[in-house]
Amino acid sequence: MLGKPIKRGYKIWARSDASSVFLYQFEVYTGKKDDGAILEELGYRVITNLTNDLHPTSPLLVLFDNVFTSVLLVETMFSKNIYAVGTIKTGKKFLPEPMRKN
């Protein structure tokens, strides 16, 4: 990030409840895994790991930012009866043409 005062730091991914502010699960990011995963797959892996134990009987809503958002992730969440909402960069790789910035 341009102008970021500290270039290095810790990243902690977390799943919490917006109503109760209760922290249910977290994962400490320890750097790129040596499994050949690309950055687009990182967001998918993080969100699916944090929602693995959710088995909603009625629709559930999960929110995240553009680091995590992808069409594949939103489709996967929807197949699990989980609605997903996230911001997205219009120039992101693998984005369908109608969603791309011209």
NORZIZI-V951952 format. One record per residue. N is the residue number from 0. OMEGA is omega in radians with two decimals (999 if undefined). Layout:
n->N omega->OMEGA
n->N omega->OMEGA
This chain:
n->0 omega->3.11
n->1 omega->3.09
n->2 omega->3.12
n->3 omega->-3.04
n->4 omega->3.13
n->5 omega->-3.03
n->6 omega->-3.13
n->7 omega->3.13
n->8 omega->-3.13
n->9 omega->3.03
n->10 omega->3.09
n->11 omega->3.08
n->12 omega->-3.08
n->13 omega->3.00
n->14 omega->-3.14
n->15 omega->3.14
n->16 omega->-3.10
n->17 omega->-3.12
n->18 omega->-3.06
n->19 omega->-3.06
n->20 omega->3.14
n->21 omega->3.10
n->22 omega->-3.11
n->23 omega->-3.04
n->24 omega->3.04
n->25 omega->-3.14
n->26 omega->3.11
n->27 omega->3.12
n->28 omega->-3.09
n->29 omega->3.11
n->30 omega->-3.10
n->31 omega->3.07
n->32 omega->-3.09
n->33 omega->-3.12
n->34 omega->3.11
n->35 omega->-3.12
n->36 omega->3.08
n->37 omega->-3.06
n->38 omega->3.13
n->39 omega->-3.14
n->40 omega->3.14
n->41 omega->3.13
n->42 omega->3.12
n->43 omega->-3.11
n->44 omega->-3.12
n->45 omega->-3.09
n->46 omega->3.12
n->47 omega->3.07
n->48 omega->-3.10
n->49 omega->-3.13
n->50 omega->-3.11
n->51 omega->-3.07
n->52 omega->3.08
n->53 omega->3.09
n->54 omega->-3.03
n->55 omega->3.04
n->56 omega->3.00
n->57 omega->-3.07
n->58 omega->-3.13
n->59 omega->-3.14
n->60 omega->3.08
n->61 omega->-3.13
n->62 omega->3.10
n->63 omega->-3.10
n->64 omega->-2.99
n->65 omega->3.05
n->66 omega->-3.03
n->67 omega->-2.96
n->68 omega->2.98
n->69 omega->3.13
n->70 omega->3.13
n->71 omega->3.13
n->72 omega->-3.13
n->73 omega->3.10
n->74 omega->3.12
n->75 omega->3.13
n->76 omega->-3.13
n->77 omega->3.12
n->78 omega->3.11
n->79 omega->-3.12
n->80 omega->3.11
n->81 omega->3.04
n->82 omega->-3.12
n->83 omega->3.13
n->84 omega->3.11
n->85 omega->3.04
n->86 omega->3.14
n->87 omega->3.07
n->88 omega->-3.05
n->89 omega->3.11
n->90 omega->-3.06
n->91 omega->3.11
n->92 omega->3.10
n->93 omega->3.12
n->94 omega->3.12
n->95 omega->-3.06
n->96 omega->-3.13
n->97 omega->-3.12
n->98 omega->-3.10
n->99 omega->3.07
n->100 omega->-3.13
n->101 omega->999
